[in-house]
Amino acid sequence: MEQKIKDLRSKFEKELENIKDLSELEDVRVAYLGKKGSVTDLLKAMKELSVEDKKAFGQKVNELKGVVAQRIAEKTAEMKEKEVQKEIELMPEFDLSLPANLARGSYHPVTIVQRQCEQIFKSMGFTVEDYPEVVTDYECFESVNVPKDHPARDMQDTYYLTNGQLLKSQTSAAQNAILKKYKDDLINNGTPIKAIFPGRCFRNEATDACHENTFFQMEGMMVGKDISISNLIYFMKTMLSEVFQKDIKVRLRPGFFPFVEPGFELDISCLICGGEGCPSCKHSGWLELCPCGMIHPEVLRMGGIDPDEYTGFAFGLGLTRLVMMKYGIKDIRDLNGGSLKAMSQFTDDE
């Protein structure tokens, strides 16, 4: 039996020396260490040995198995290094005297407009917060006053994951965490909560010129003493005027959202058609941009804030639609199409 082990190791070493590429090396590995390999076959012969001999023989077979595995690993590393060196040798020499390609890259238009909005709100005292794209049901719905049996859930086709979490369908999913993060400053120091939190959202819905299953929003809220709708209108008008560099015609109409009371839809006059009507605004002349309203007392309460003492507003700005209005993009699907030619026209100088 011991001679069989010696002969097998000698045979293995000779085959290893003659290997030319990684494919042949893999064949050798399977031939010796696979389920039907030569080393495995040695173990099958142990049934003919006594109990004492089995122990000694098994130990020597395991030693051989370890040596074979180690030698194959060493040979693999050696051959991979040779392949890398071969590729390096075949590479053309780099001429440092060649002129450089000075063409500028470009940001995605959503990134550009998001950064503009962030700077505008920062100048008005708002902090910019980040939040995960994968959230819990509580964060996305229950903490913003949308219980499990609430009909408002039917307004959104949510992507649920197998672990019970979901892809964030609205930036409102961050409201509860932000309220809890800053409530002590509000209660102890009287510092109003002023925060925006942009992010990507996902909804399982059919796509058309103004709807996509992946889009960007920017949630914002302000909580403090005597906060009213007037504060909301002021901040939104200021932001829109800065982004478009001109006065923007807006309108407020009643809207229902479980996390605000009262709730509104803030629409802007369609800048693509000038208010005359087009596919982007569904021929209405208006484009829904910003669901908003006064934060529902229950949402404040779940965030650890007394709604009898403090009030606040919240809004969910449609960043993707804002981009369409700013740049005259008629079809939202162009933004997710991945066309470098289409996106290269946008720069951070915009």
Buried (B, 14 or more C-beta within 10 A) or exposed (E): BEEBBEEBBEEBEEBBEEBEEEEBBEEBBEBBBEEEBBBBEBBEEBEEBEEEEBEEBBEBBEEBBEBBBEBBEEBBEEBEEEEEEEEEEEEEEEEEEEEEEEEEEBBBBBBBBBBBBBEBBEEBEBBBBEBEEBBBBEBBBBBBBBEEEEEBBEEBEBBEEEEEBBBBBBBBBBBBBBBBBBBEEBBEEEEBBBBBBBBBBBBEEEEEBBBBBBBBBBBBBBBBEEBEBEBBBEBBBBBBEBBBEEEBEBEBEEBBBBBBBEBBBBBBBBBBBEBEBBEBBBEEBBBBBBBBBBBBBBBBBBBEBEBEEBBBBBBBBBBBBBBBBBBEBBBBBBBBEEEEEEBEEBEEEE
